[in-house]
Amino acid sequence: MDRTVRTVEDVFTLLDGLFASESEAGRLATGDGKDFWNRFYTDRSRQVPFFVAKPDENLAAYLVQGLIAPGRALDLGCGAGRNTLFLASRGFQVDAVDLAPVAIAWAEDRAREAGGDIRFLCGDAFALSATELSGPYDLVVDSGCFHHLPPHRRVSYLALLDRVLAPGGHVALTCFAAGEGGMGSELADADLYRERELHGGLAYTPEALRWIFSDLAEVELRRMREEPPESALFGVTFLWTALFRRDAASAPSGNVRPVHYLT
């Protein structure tokens, strides 16, 4: 007889396990997602839209519009490093994190070719220590990590932002859009646990994003703009892009207990 739950982290670990069977069907699973993403990034020649070495169009637009400025940046779920390299080329000091060693190896190969001030970390961002993700970061970029998290891991995500985002810092988020032309599961949170599936990612409405990130100020929230193949930027319309800002006078609240994600 196992009695494994004593802390919030224990509860989250238990909930992570509800989705573990997804890996058997080749879909993303919580807790063993590293194996999925390693397989995903192994063949660099695959025709995957975000394998291209192009930054998100919204990220480039924020710089052009003066909404963000060079400083310390954290790229969560950096994949092959397309946004990482762009930020470094624009003067940011970048820490880039991904769960999959295969993805990090690809990003490092690209970085060696392009140069730039980049520190790559392979591991789970929620489990990395404060020494490894020291912060504070002026910019946290997430292009496709958040929408692969199960609902309970939003707590881990917000706790991480609470710890590492600098006062006055920004979060640049890109995630699956619900509704016409969107992508990702629109099942209610409770139904995801009943079915024990994440269905390849979760779709969000603008209202849901505003509620989840309500401790931050909304700067912009819109559909990503479509970019043609010849463009130097990446853009597809089934994603939301959002820019949130932390109050310049705020400091880490300490109200959310740090929790850890399985690796």
N, C-alpha and C positions, 0 to 999 in steps of 0.2 A: 504494500500500500504506500503510495507516494503522496506526501503533503509538501508540495514544492513552492507554494505561494506564501510569501511573507512580506514582500515589498512591492511597490508599484512596478519596478523593473521585472519582478517575477511574473506579475500579471501580464505585462507586455510580452514577455517571452512565451508565456502560455498562449496568448492570442496569435503571436507569430506562427506558432506551430499549426494553427488551424488551416493555414494556407500552404503548408509544406507539400501536400500531394500534388499541387499544380505543376511542379517540376517534372513529374512523371509524364505529363501530357505535353511537355515542351514549352509551357508557359512560365511567365515570371512567378516565382514564389518568394514569399517573405522568409528570411532566415537562410535560404540557400540560393539567393539571387545571384551570388557571385558566379556560380557554375553556369547559370543561364547566360549571363552577360559575357563570360569568357567565350562561350560557344558563339554568341552573337557577333563578337568582334574578331573572331579568328580569321575569317575570309575578308580581307580588306578590299577585294574587288567586287563584292556584292553591291547590287544596285539599291542601296539604302539611302533615302534622301539626305539624312543628316551625317552620312559618311563624308560628304564633301568638305573641303577645307575652307568653309565660308562661315563668317559669323552671322548670328541672328540679325535681321534687318532692324529690329527695334533697339537692340543694343547699340548698333552704329548710330541710329537716330538720336538716342539719348545723348551721345557725345556731341553730335553736330548741333543739337539744340541747347547744349550747355546744361542739361539736367543732371549730368554726372561729370566728375572731373577725375583725372588720374590720382591714384592713392593706393592703398592696400586693398586687394580684392581676393575673394574666395569664390572659386568655381566649384559648385557642388554637383557631383555626378558629371564630371567633365568629359567623359567618353574619350574620343580621340583628340580632344583638345582644340576644337575649332574656335570656340569663344575664348579659351585660355590664351591662345596665340595672338588673337586679335587684341585683347586687352594689353598683353605685354608689349605689343607693337605700338600701342598708344600711350605708353609710359606708366602703366600700372605695375605694381609689384604683386605678383599673383601666386597664391597657393591654390593648387588644383587637386581635387580629391575624387577618386572613383573606387568603387568596390572591386572592380575586375582588373587583375594584373595585366591581362591581354590588352585592355583598353589603355591602361597607363603606359604600357610599352609602346603602343602606337603613338600616343601623344608625345612621349619622350623622343621618339624618332622624328616627329614633325618639328619639335622644339629645337633639336640639334641642327636641323636644316635652316630654321628661321632665326634662331637666337632669341634672346629675351630673358627677362628676370622672372623665372618661373621655378617654383618648388612643387614637385609632384609628390602626392601622398597616396599610397595604395591602402585602402581600408574603408571601414564604415565610418562615415563622418560623425555619427552619433556615439561611436565608441572610442574615437580618438581622444587623447588626453588634451587638457588645456595647454600643455607644453607643445603638442604637435599642432593644434589649431589655437594659436595663442590669441589671435585677435589683438586689438579691435580692428575690424575690417570696415573700410569706407563703403565697400560695395560687395554684396553677396549675389552671385549670379546662379540661377537654377534654370537650366533649359532641359526639362524632361525628367528630373528626379522626383519632384513633389508628387506628380500624378501617378507614380508607381508605388506610392506608399499606401498601406492599409490605413483605415481611419484612425486607429489608436496611435499610429506613429506620427500623426500631426502634432501630438503633444510633444514628442521627442524633437520634432522639427522646430516648433516654436521655442522650446527650451534652448535649442542650439542658437537660434537667432538672438534670443534674449542674452545669451552669454557672449557672443562674438561680434555682434553688430555695433559699430561705433555710434555714439550720439550724433545725429545728423546724417547717419549713413543710409544707404539705399539697398533695397532688395529688388533685383530684376528677375521676374518670374515668367516662365513660359510653360503653359500646360494645356492639356486637352480641353477643348471647348465643347460644352453641351449644346444641344440644339441642332438646327438644320446645318448640314455641312460640317458638323463637329465630329469628334472621334473619342472613343473611350466609353466605358460603361457608365450608364446613368442610373444604375440600381441604387436604391437607398442604402445608407451605411449598414443598417441592420440586416438587409438582404444579402449583403456581401458576406457577412459572417454565417448566415444560414446556408448559403451556397458554397462557402469556403473557396471562393474564387475571386480574383481581382480582374479577370477578363482582359488582361493585357494592359490595364491602366484605367484610371478613373477620370471621368469628365466632370467639369465644374461649370457652374453658372457664375456670372459676375457677382451676383448677390452672395453666393457661397464664399467666393474669394474675399469679398469685402468683410464678411462676418469673421472668417478664419483669421484674417490679418487685421482685425479691427484695432489692435494696439498700435498700428502704424498708420501714417497718413497716406492716402492715395494720391499719387502724382498723375498717373495715367493708367487706364485699363481699356484695352481695345483688342480687336482681332489682329492677328499677325497679317501683314500685307503679303500678297502673292508676289514672288520674285521670279522672273523668267530664268531659264537655264543659263543664259549668258551673263546674268547678273553676278556681281562679286559678293552678293549677300544671299543669305538663306531666308526664305519666307514661304510659308504655306498657311492657308486660311483656316485649317481645322484646329488652330491653336489660339489661345488667349495670350496676350502679352500684358504684363502688369509691372508698374514701377511703384514701389512703396517706400516711404521715408520715415525714419525714426526721428522722434522729437529731439532737437539738438540739445535740449536741457535734460533729457532722460538718461538714466543709467540702468544697468542690469537690475531687474526688480528683485531677483532672488525668490520670487513667489512660486516659481515652477521648479519642482525638484528635478535635477538632471536625471535622465534615464538613458539606457543604452540599447542599441539595436544589435541583434544577433549578427555575427559574421560567419 
